[in-house]
Amino acid sequence: MLTIPALTLLFICIVSSLATAFVWMLWELEPKIAKLRRDHVHIFRDRMR
């Protein structure tokens, strides 16, 4: 059985890994999201004319 300090360290490692994966996902998706927003603005502007 794991001790309390070992479980705490395991929990910290899991949380930091999930946080790193989330930041990496946002880092990778940000250019795609920016392109979609830019294209959407152009489409909306063209429809207003």
Phi and psi in degrees as a GROMACS rama.xvg file:
@    title "Ramachandran Plot"
@    xaxis  label "Phi"
@    yaxis  label "Psi"
@TYPE xy
-80.3788  145.389  LEU-2
-81.518  169.279  THR-3
-59.8475  -45.9597  ILE-4
-62.1169  -35.6695  PRO-5
-68.6214  -41.2491  ALA-6
-65.2502  -37.4839  LEU-7
-63.6768  -44.8126  THR-8
-63.3803  -41.5988  LEU-9
-61.7966  -43.8016  LEU-10
-62.0199  -43.9429  PHE-11
-62.9193  -40.7546  ILE-12
-64.5032  -42.4758  CYS-13
-65.203  -45.0345  ILE-14
-64.3078  -42.8098  VAL-15
-67.7161  -34.603  SER-16
-65.6136  -43.3688  SER-17
-64.5869  -39.4924  LEU-18
-65.0451  -41.6319  ALA-19
-63.0616  -42.5359  THR-20
-63.8998  -38.9758  ALA-21
-65.7388  -44.2404  PHE-22
-64.5153  -40.8354  VAL-23
-63.9012  -41.3832  TRP-24
-61.007  -45.6116  MET-25
-63.9352  -38.1869  LEU-26
-61.885  -40.6535  TRP-27
-75.466  -34.424  GLU-28
-84.4186  -19.5133  LEU-29
-57.9697  -45.4576  GLU-30
-62.176  -36.9482  PRO-31
-67.7599  -41.2412  LYS-32
-65.4697  -41.2948  ILE-33
-63.0443  -40.3285  ALA-34
-65.0887  -43.2308  LYS-35
-62.4013  -41.304  LEU-36
-64.8399  -42.0927  ARG-37
-63.4738  -44.3858  ARG-38
-65.8685  -38.4645  ASP-39
-64.2435  -39.3674  HIS-40
-63.1401  -41.9662  VAL-41
-65.2102  -41.459  HIS-42
-64.023  -44.2776  ILE-43
-65.0691  -40.3935  PHE-44
-64.9589  -39.239  ARG-45
-67.1809  -34.1402  ASP-46
-71.2272  -26.0597  ARG-47
-74.2647  -20.0682  MET-48
